Amino acid sequence: MAIQVTKEIYSFLVQHILDMRDRKISIANNFSMDYEKYVNILSFLNSYIKSVEAFLEKVDIINGVHTPPFVIIGSVVEVLDMRQKKHSFIIMAPGKSSRYDQANDGYETLSCLSDAGRSLLLKKRGQELTINKPDGQLVGTIERICFNMEGTY
């Protein structure tokens, strides 16, 4: 069975990938003084882009509810830990601002380049995961994924 997404989600993901292609060099250039880190970040971004492109090649476009298929850069993600406590994150690209930055409604901002941010990328709703953060490890399940379809993240 093919994966199904709405036209709006499909279009949003296509635009997201175009944006990431345009920005990947400028993101990696922030680390140009450390060649190994520069190459690793560029490799990560290329792999991320290819993963989303591979997903888009397999989808059927349908009408219906706009349900994000997985976590991308710019997503708001809610994780329910083993004690049933909700943790909310925003996965940010370097150099991007978020409408949540001003509100600070309990959202923790994670860089897409951090271990914690990377551990959430491309994960699906209901998927169990472990997030290694500087303040400790979080084990939980992804409860909700939200894309900011307005384009600011």
Order of alpha helices (4+ residues) and beta strands (2+ residues): beta-alpha-alpha-beta-beta-beta-alpha-beta-alpha-beta-beta
